[in-house]
Amino acid sequence: MKRPRNFASDNNSGICPEAWTALEEANQNHAPGYGDDRWTKQAADLIREVFETDCEVFFVFNGTAANSLSLASTCRSYHSILCHENAHVEQDECGAPEFFSNGTKVQLVPGANGRMTPQGIESAVLKRTDLHFPKTRAVTLTQATELGTLYQPAQLQAIHRVAKKHELKIHMDGARFANAVAQLKVAPKEITWKVGVDILSFGCTKNGAPVGDAVIFFNHDLAREFEWRCKQAGQLASKMRFIAAPWVHLLREGAWLRHAAHANKMAARLARGINRIRGLKLMFPRQANGVFVELPVAVIAALHRIGWHFYTFIGEGGARLMCSWDTTPEDVDDLLADLTELMANRKKLPAPKPGQVQNH
Ligand SMILES: *Cc1c(COP(=O)(O)O)cnc(C)c1O
């Protein structure tokens, strides 16, 4: 059965209407290349308005580039960067942060529900302070986290205090920053520069844009020569206006928050439904647009057989269900109906063959 939409990833969604219109508008006449166009300028101005500060803005092709190039600008090769064990930076970037920073060590910090704590950060810093181990220089936080949870403003303030104490720069991976802002209902500044974030990787690909992430420097010193770093890494878009234009429409009309709030709402609906199914329980609190649930492997295999697509990379039986800007209540209810039926009949389901449950 072919389903029009699925729960595999929020990046499986298409381009939202606002971004599509922007691309059509930007596709008129000629415009200068490499970011000297009016769309890029306007997108950067709108970002400064949204964050209510005079930050520096650069556009790159994706989140891996945004994260690894911005982390490289915080560190020298003999430094280390702290991140959560489940961070995209560690798990899903093929070593790009280490590569672009010429060998900076990425050090893992454990923490419940995908979040680091000030204590976790401090003990990682203090574990080794001798000359034979890299010196910790930066910490990177994901907001919303890879496990669908959020850092509350007070948690960010506490991390800021420990970062200040140990002279750590703070980077934020905001691939789902919009989902965090929509859920927390705070001004973007309250969870970024006001709590010491030096650099934000702001992604919109999972929220309706076609391609391209913004790298936002609240700390101007770190932005020094960043355009050369981007160019050398192959991240300076020649027709930059097609990366920037969607941002103009998404930000100007508030669509970035509307779409994110919708995705969060669909995930809340899904989480509520799952909580009502006997025998199921969420693995982490649902705080953004992802729902994580432990499922019997036979049920996972049966869902895959009838055409539902989702990933199960959080240990044996852990399913990740992502909602996006275009997920409908009917999509959610259809999945819940199938899940309810399969759970009720799970004893009769065939045991999956080894390797049948796809892992990433
Ligand atoms: C999707 C994602 C990114 C960006 O990934 P790219 O595929 O490189 O655009 C970064 N961080 C997190 C947490 C993500 O989920």
The ligand as an ORCA input file, in Angstrom:
! r2SCAN-3c Opt
* xyz 0 1
  C      18.302     16.806     10.303
  C      19.205     17.239     11.364
  C      20.348     18.008     11.074
  C      20.730     18.394      9.680
  O      21.036     17.347      8.855
  P      21.415     17.522      7.323
  O      20.928     16.255      6.725
  O      22.884     17.651      7.242
  O      20.717     18.734      6.814
  C      21.113     18.448     12.141
  N      20.797     18.157     13.393
  C      19.709     17.431     13.716
  C      19.390     17.165     15.157
  C      18.889     16.930     12.711
  O      17.818     16.212     13.034
*
